[in-house]
Each structure stands twice: as C-alpha cells, then as structure tokens.
C-alpha cells in the first residue's frame, strides 16, 4: 500500500520555525552578510527580495495558496525491492508571480529519515518528490495586493508499506 502525506502545515514551513527553517534562515543571513548588505530599521519593516527577486512569507507578504498538487509516484518494481516505511523529503522552491513552481531542489534528503539508509531508495524517493512538487500550481503570494515571487519549503512525507 502506498500512502503519501502532504499537510498544509508542512507547505507553510516558511511560517513555522523548525530546525530546518532556522538553518536556512541562518544561511540566508550569512549570505546577506557576505554580500555586504547592511540592515537598517527601515529594512525590518518593508520586505525585500533576495538576490533572485524572491520574497519570504511573513509580515506584509501573504502566502501563496496551493490549487493543484499530485502525489509522488514510486514505480511498483522499486517499491518491491526496498523495505520503505515512512520517509520525508524537504524541498525548497520558488513560486513565481503566476503561481508556477521554479528552482526546485532538495534541502533535506529522505535518506536522513530512512531506517535502512538505502541511498538508491532515497534517490528514487527524492526524485519522485521533486517531480511531483514541480507540477504544483498556486495562487501567487502577494505584497500590497500585487503578486510577488516567494521562496518556500515543502515537506513531503512518503509512506510505503
């Protein structure tokens, strides 16, 4: 039996602090420091995009709304060859001003949550999650009622028993 879980809470990871979110925020802060950007009190009130033009959700940046999603697909032959159980892949992506997904990549592999530590199985799960999330569609995020690109994290759980 294949069961896939994607929760609304997981989709909004950018709004809820988590160990992964903190690490990403720290990395983003370090990146801003290396670009010699200084933060003033004005910057704290008005959101600014990252170097690629994407915003983070929060404050006056309203989150996107998921309007279409599909489940990751794991081939039957791959499900038979591995004892899977439950695994999680954390994916970072940008949602553009039209609600399309761009710049999709894994930031935490399913290998980290697999009991068997099967690198081949993890690669299959991670790729199937990337393929699925790449097809998601959203109502775009907004800033002052204008669509803006946003960077978000999506946690995809795959359960195969």
ZILINZI-V770091 format. One record per residue. N is the residue number from 1. RES is the residue in one letter. NEAR is the number of other C-alpha atoms within 8 Angstrom. D_LAST is the distance of its C-alpha to the last C-alpha in Angstrom with 2 decimals. Layout:
[[N RES NEAR D_LAST] [N RES NEAR D_LAST]]
This chain:
[[1 X 4 5.43] [2 X 7 6.56] [3 X 7 8.22] [4 X 10 11.11] [5 X 8 13.62] [6 X 9 17.21] [7 X 6 19.67] [8 X 6 23.42] [9 X 6 23.96] [10 X 11 21.97] [11 X 12 24.01] [12 X 12 27.13] [13 X 14 26.55] [14 X 11 30.06] [15 X 7 31.39] [16 X 7 29.57] [17 X 8 30.38] [18 X 7 27.54] [19 X 6 27.74] [20 X 6 26.80] [21 X 11 29.27] [22 X 9 31.99] [23 X 8 31.59] [24 X 8 31.82] [25 X 8 34.82] [26 X 8 36.45] [27 X 8 36.02] [28 X 8 37.47] [29 X 8 40.36] [30 X 8 41.04] [31 X 8 41.09] [32 X 9 43.55] [33 X 9 45.68] [34 X 7 45.80] [35 X 6 47.00] [36 X 6 49.89] [37 X 7 49.14] [38 X 5 50.72] [39 X 6 49.36] [40 X 6 52.00] [41 X 6 51.94] [42 X 6 52.11] [43 X 9 48.89] [44 X 8 47.05] [45 X 6 47.87] [46 X 7 47.42] [47 X 10 44.06] [48 X 6 44.41] [49 X 9 42.11] [50 X 7 40.80] [51 X 5 42.35] [52 X 5 40.30] [53 X 7 41.45] [54 X 12 38.24] [55 X 13 38.44] [56 X 10 36.18] [57 X 13 35.33] [58 X 8 37.50] [59 X 6 41.07] [60 X 8 42.54] [61 X 13 39.68] [62 X 10 37.62] [63 X 10 33.89] [64 X 11 32.62] [65 X 8 30.74] [66 X 9 27.59] [67 X 8 28.53] [68 X 7 26.00] [69 X 10 22.47] [70 X 8 19.69] [71 X 7 15.99] [72 X 12 15.07] [73 X 7 14.29] [74 X 9 12.23] [75 X 6 13.70] [76 X 6 12.04] [77 X 6 13.74] [78 X 9 12.41] [79 X 11 8.69] [80 X 7 9.80] [81 X 6 11.93] [82 X 7 9.97] [83 X 8 7.63] [84 X 11 6.61] [85 X 8 5.56] [86 X 10 8.21] [87 X 12 11.27] [88 X 11 14.55] [89 X 15 17.31] [90 X 13 20.80] [91 X 14 22.97] [92 X 13 26.70] [93 X 13 28.55] [94 X 13 31.87] [95 X 17 32.44] [96 X 12 35.83] [97 X 10 38.53] [98 X 9 37.26] [99 X 12 33.66] [100 X 10 32.27] [101 X 14 29.90] [102 X 9 31.55] [103 X 7 31.19] [104 X 12 27.40] [105 X 8 26.15] [106 X 11 23.51] [107 X 8 25.00] [108 X 8 22.06] [109 X 12 19.54] [110 X 14 15.82] [111 X 11 16.91] [112 X 7 18.43] [113 X 9 15.31] [114 X 13 13.09] [115 X 4 13.20] [116 X 6 13.75] [117 X 8 16.38] [118 X 8 15.74] [119 X 7 18.35] [120 X 6 17.59] [121 X 9 13.95] [122 X 13 15.42] [123 X 10 18.10] [124 X 9 15.87] [125 X 13 14.02] [126 X 12 17.47] [127 X 8 19.20] [128 X 11 16.92] [129 X 13 17.45] [130 X 12 21.15] [131 X 9 21.44] [132 X 13 20.05] [133 X 12 22.14] [134 X 9 25.14] [135 X 9 25.24] [136 X 13 25.39] [137 X 11 28.78] [138 X 13 30.62] [139 X 10 33.89] [140 X 15 35.52] [141 X 17 36.31] [142 X 12 39.95] [143 X 10 42.79] [144 X 6 45.88] [145 X 5 44.58] [146 X 6 44.28] [147 X 10 41.02] [148 X 12 40.13] [149 X 13 37.44] [150 X 12 35.04] [151 X 12 32.72] [152 X 14 29.44] [153 X 13 26.13] [154 X 12 22.82] [155 X 12 19.65] [156 X 13 16.49] [157 X 11 13.13] [158 X 13 10.01] [159 X 12 6.55] [160 X 10 3.78] [161 X 7 0.00]]
